């Protein structure tokens, strides 16, 4: 037995908006959340640009007592989940709680708490750190906080597969419902890793973009000839996934049907992307959705703005889409919100799904001189509106070769 899965609630905390409406409005307007960091440690960085969630005030969401036990990445997740649950008007009876679960993705969990502990131990030579450091920093803290708050007694799993973490969380939650193991799932990802230690580690990897000399906001340039790397960001996205029959019965607002998903491994290299592995994942997600390449009307690309990554993704799309590849609009919203690592997949799937919902395609900004090897329709600089979209795809291709593709389509009962 398989069941149809629909999306009935959305929530997001991002560098370009703290609600789905504000988030998508910023994307369509081409507004960037990338800026020069103004922090206590930014002068110690060689690359000082990032996409922070500057406007997030945890005191608006939590009491002082609550904040002692909730790390920043969990704060983002809880705030996004509250939006999603309210948006879905989700109410669970005691009998429904064991059939409802939470799947989240995060690369580094409570990175800030870990760094604070190291500073206390090794820099300040203190023998004690925060008593709750383990509980604050563990990767499954955000998912567990959601489970506790909403009394979700079904499966509670956190995925850590680098950049595809939250895409896999959403995809596996979809499978839970599709195959009858759950009726409702909260799914998404959260990341808060803009710390000195994490950013210095990324500097050492030589994959970060250098600041644009004219405008820091223009530093991330996916598919452009002069691209030179990714920009780190932070934030969270949570979606409410639901069995379609249940959603219809309770009169829920349905944004779209989550129709296809696949995940696979390149099995080749930790950092070098592989077009063949990516193409296989795209092909399998289409097969799962029962769709042809020509049925996809928009792709939210992984599009990190790394030299190899953008070219390999272009090749992968061409391998699967063939002659249709040049006809499908594709954009990288990372050009605006940066790379949220473990949260990116869910954030970008939400962008693709909102594109479907509104009939509008966000642009790839800063794309003024395209790379000749990235010769598809990457929607340069200007969003497109008034377009009938029936199915959309979101790509997530991670370090470690962990690929995930999600497909949403208009829901027809």
N, C-alpha and C positions, 0 to 999 in steps of 0.2 A: 504494500500500500504506500502510495506517495500522496502528499498533500501540497496544495499551492500555498505560497508564503507571501504575505504582503507587508508593507511598511506603513505603520499607522502613527508613528511619533518620531520627532526629530529634536535633537538638542546639540548645540555646539558652542564651545568657547575657543575662539581663534584669534590670531593676530589682526584679522580684518573684520571682526564682528563677534559679538557675544550672544547672538541669537541666529537662527537659520536665516531669517529675513535680512538682518544686517549683513551677515556673512555673504549671502548671494548677491545682495545689492552692491557690495563693495567689489566683488569679483566682476560683475557686469560693468561696473564703472571703471575697472582697471586700476583700482586703488591698491597700493602696495602697503603691507605692514612691515616691510623690511626697513631697518634704520640702523644708525650707529648706536651701539649700546652706551647707556649712561649708567654705569654701575660702579660699585666700589672696587671692582677688579678689572674694569675694561682697559685701563692703561697697561695692564700686564699682558694684554693680548696683542698678537701681531695682526690678526684679522678681527675687527671690532664690530662687524655687522651681524645682525641676527633679526629674527622676526618674533619679538616678545609679545606677550599679552599684557601690555602696560596698564590697561584700564581695569584689570581684574582686582577687585577689593574683596578679599575673603571675609571681611567683617560684615559684608552685605548678605552673606550666605550662612555664616557659622558664628556660634558664640565663642567667647574666649576659651572656655573650657573645652569645647569641641575641637578647637584649633590645636590644642596640645597633642591631639591624637590623630590629626589628619594632615598628611603631607601635601605639598602643592599639587603634585600630579593627581592625588586623590580628590583634592578640592575641585580641580577642573572636571574630573569625571562626575562627581556628585552634582555639580552645578549643571553640567550638560544633561545628565540623566533626569534631573528635576524638570528641565524644559521638555524633554522627550516624553516623560510620563504624563505631564500635564497636557501636552499637545495631543497625546493619544487618548486622553481622558480614561486612563487605565486604572481600573479598580479590580482587585483580586480577592476572591473569597478564600477562606481557609482551605477549601477543597482544591482551589486552583493553584495555590502557592507551590505545591510540590511538582506541578507541571510547568513551572516558570523558572527560568534560569538566567544566568548572566555570563557572557563571554567577553573578555576584554583583551586588548593588546597593549604591550608596553615594552620598549627596549631596555630601559634603565630604571624604571620604577622611581623610588625616592632618591634620586641622585643628589639632591640638595642636602638631605639628611646625612647621607654617607660622607659627603664632602665636609660638612660641619663637624662630624665626628673625627675625621682625619686631622682637621685643623686643630681641634682641641687636644688630640693625642700627640701629634708630631710637631705642631708649630708652637702651641701654647704650653706644651708639656704638662697638660692636665691628665690625671689618671682616670677621670670619669667622663663619660659622655651621656647624652640624654637617655634616661631609662627606657624610653619607648623607641629607641633607634631602629631596632629590628622590625618592629611592627609598622613603623612609619615608612621604612625603606623597601620592604619586600615587594616584589613585582606584583603580587596578587592582592596588595592592600586595597587598590581602587575597586576591583571586582568584589572583594569581600565587603567593603563598605557599602556598595550598592545592594548586595545580597541582604545585608543586615537591615538597611534602611527600609527596603521594600518587602522584606520577609519572603525573599525568593528562595525556595527550598529545593529547586531543581539543580541542574548541573551548574557549577561555578568554576570556570577555567580561565586562566590567563595564558595568552600566547606571546612568546618572545622570539620572533623570527625576523628581527631587524625591521627594515622598511615595510615589510608586508604583514606585520603583526596584527594590526587591527582589521585589515582586509580578510585575513584568515579567520579572525574572531567572528566577523560578520558572516563569512561563508560557512563556517562550521555551525554557527547558530542556525543559519538557514537549513542546514542538513538535519539538525536536531528536530526541527519542526516538520520538515518535509517527510521524514521517515517515521514520524509519530512518537518520538521520544519526549517532546515538549510541545506545548501549545503556544506559549509566548516566551520570547527571549529579549533581554536587553543586550545589545551588542555594540561594540565600538572600541575605542582606544584612547589612551591619555599619555602625555609626555610632558615633563618639565625638567629639561636637562641643560638649561643655559647657565651652567656653572663654570667657574674658572677651570677646574680640572677636566671636565668633559670637553670644553671648547679647546683647551690646549692639546688634548688628545686628538681631536679632529684636525687641528692645525698640523700636527705631526704626520697625519695621513696624507696631507697635501691634496685634499679634495674640496676644500672650501673656496668659495668665490672670493676674489679680491674686491674691495670696495670700488664702485664706479667713481671715477674722479670728479664727475659732474653732479652725481645724484646717488646717494646711498640706496635710495629706494629702487634704483634701476640696476642693482648689482646682480640679480639673478636673471639670466638670459637663456632660457631653454631653447634649443634648436637654432640658436644664432651662431653665426660664424665666429664671433668674438666671445662666446661663452667661456667661462673658466672655472666653473665649479658650483656647488650647491650652497645654500644658505640655511643654517639651522633655525628651526622655529620651535614653538611649544603650543600646547592646547589640547583639546579633547573633542570627541564627537561620540554621541550615543544615539542609537536608533532602536525603536521598538519594532520587533518583528513578530508577526502573529499569523496563526493559521487563518487562511482566508475565510473559511466558513464561520469561524468564531467572530472575526472582525465584521462580517456582513450581518451576522445575527445580532450583534450589539449596536449596529448602526455606526460603526467607526468611520472616520474620515480615512480614506486610503490614498496614499501618495502614489504608490506604484507597486508592482509585483516584482519581488526579487526572484528572477527566473533562471539564472545560471551562475555557476561558480566552478572554479577548479583551482587547485594548487598543485605545484610540482617542484622538483628540484633540477637545476641545471646539472648538478653533479659534476662540476668541472673546475671551479675556481672560487675562492672566497670573495674576491672583489671584482673580477672581470665579468661583465655581463655576457650572456650568451643568447643570441637571437633565436637559435633553434629551440632552446628550452622555453623561452618566452612564447614563441609561436605555438609550441605544443600546448601550453596552458591556455592561450587564447582559443585555439581550436577546440579544446575539450570543454571550455566554458560555453562556447557556442553550441556544441553538441548537447550539453546538459540543458540549455535553454530551448533546444529545438529550433534554433534560428540559423539563418545563413549569414555570411558576412554582409551582404547587401541589405539585410534587415537592420543593421546597426546604423543609427543616424548621428551619433556623436560618441567620441572616445575621450575620456579624461585620461591623459597620458601620465605615465610615471614621471617622465620629463624632468630629470633632476638638474639639468644644465651641466652635467659632466661631459667631457669630450667623447668618451667611448659609449656612455650610457644612452645618449640621445640617438646616436647612429645605430646602435644595436636594436633599440626599440623601433626605429623606423624600418629597419630590415625585417623585424618580426611581424610588424603590421603588414608589410608588403607580402611576406610569405603566405600569410593566411588570407588576406583580403584580395590579393591579386589585382586585377584591373579596377576593382572597386576602391582600392586603397586611396587613390587620388581624389575620390569623390566624397569621402567621409570627413567631416570637420573633426579636428583633433586639437586639444589645447592642454597646456600645462599650467594649472593654477598655482603651482609652486612658485611661479614667477611673482606671485603676490603674497601668499601666506608662508612661503618658505617650506622647508622640509621638516615636518613634525615627527619624523622617524616612526616610532611605534604607533602614533596616532594618525599618520598620514593616510593610510588606506581608507579608514572610515571617513575622514574629513573629505577626501577626494571622491569617494563614492557618494557622499551626501551632495557634493557639488554637481556630480553627474545626474543624480536623481532629481535635484532641484531644477537642473536644466530641462529634463524631461517634463517635470511638473509645470514649468513656466513657459516652455517653448522658446527658450533663450539659451544661447551658447556663450559662456565666458571666454575671454580672449587669452592668448599667451602674450603678456606684455613684454616690452623691451626687445621685441623681435623685428628689428629694422633691416638687418642684413643676414638673411637665412644662410645656414650652412648648405652648400650644394648637395651634401650627402643626406640632408634632412629636407627632402623635397616634396613633402606632403602638405595638405592644407592644415597648417597649424594655427589658424585663426589669429593672424598677427594684430596685436595692439587694440583692436576694436571688437567688442562683443557683437553678437548677432541676435536679433529679436524677431518675433512673429514667425517662428519656424515650427512646423508640426513634427515633433519627434515621437517615434513609437517605441524605440529601444535604444538604450545607451550602455556603454561599457566603461569600466574603470580598471586600469592596470596598476599593479603594485609589484615591483621587481626588486628584490632585496639583496644586500650583501649575504654571502653564504649560498647564493643561487636559489633562494626561496621565492618562488613566483606565485602570485595570486591574481585572479581576474574575476570580477563581479559584473553581472549583467542585470539591469532592471528594464522592465517594459511597462507600458500602460496596462492597467488592470481592467480586464473585461470579464465581468462575472459569468 
